[in-house]
Amino acid sequence: MVICTEGIIKAVNAEKQLWGGESLREAIRGAPRSGVHEARNEILFRLEKFTGNVEPDRDQAIVVTEVKDRVIKLAKS
């Protein structure tokens, strides 16, 4: 699961092109499946490669986590 702030999605490069949600999805699909740290690093690498030296207008934060159990256990009421 990947959670990120708007600053990741709305990052721009020197030509003012938007990185956007599709670029994030491509980065996620292209990330290694070896672990969450590697996936996060790949996403941030691609973002930095796209933006170059452009300072972000907004805070940029991303959380990548692995969900191991697909069974959802509901509490009894």
C-alpha positions in Angstrom: 0.0 0.0 0.0 1.3 3.4 -0.9 0.1 6.6 0.8 1.6 10.0 -0.3 0.9 13.7 0.2 -0.3 16.0 -2.6 3.3 17.3 -2.9 4.3 14.0 -4.6 1.4 14.0 -7.1 1.7 17.7 -7.9 5.5 17.9 -8.3 6.6 19.7 -11.4 9.8 19.8 -13.4 11.7 22.8 -14.8 9.2 23.0 -17.7 6.3 23.1 -15.2 5.1 19.7 -16.3 3.1 17.9 -13.7 4.4 14.5 -12.4 0.9 13.4 -11.6 -0.9 10.2 -10.6 -0.1 8.2 -13.7 3.7 8.7 -13.1 3.2 7.6 -9.5 1.4 4.4 -10.7 4.1 3.7 -13.3 6.8 4.1 -10.5 4.8 1.7 -8.3 4.5 -0.9 -11.1 8.2 -0.6 -11.9 9.4 -0.8 -8.3 11.2 -3.9 -7.1 9.1 -6.5 -5.3 12.0 -7.2 -2.9 10.7 -4.9 -0.1 9.0 -1.7 1.0 12.2 0.2 1.3 13.3 -0.6 -2.3 9.8 0.3 -3.6 9.9 3.7 -1.7 13.4 4.4 -3.0 12.4 3.6 -6.6 9.4 6.0 -6.4 11.5 8.8 -4.9 14.3 8.1 -7.5 11.9 8.5 -10.4 10.3 11.6 -8.8 13.7 13.2 -8.3 14.8 12.3 -11.9 11.7 13.9 -13.2 11.8 17.1 -11.1 15.6 17.6 -11.3 16.7 20.6 -9.2 13.2 22.1 -8.9 12.4 22.8 -5.3 9.0 21.4 -4.3 6.1 23.9 -3.7 4.6 21.6 -1.1 5.7 19.0 1.5 6.5 15.7 0.0 5.9 12.5 2.1 5.4 8.9 1.1 4.6 5.8 3.1 5.0 2.4 1.6 3.8 -0.6 3.6 3.3 -4.3 3.0 0.0 -5.9 3.8 0.7 -9.6 4.6 -2.6 -10.9 5.7 -5.6 -10.6 3.3 -8.1 -11.8 5.9 -10.0 -9.0 7.6 -11.1 -9.9 11.1 -14.0 -7.9 12.3 -14.6 -7.2 16.0 -17.7 -8.7 17.5 -20.2 -6.1 18.6 
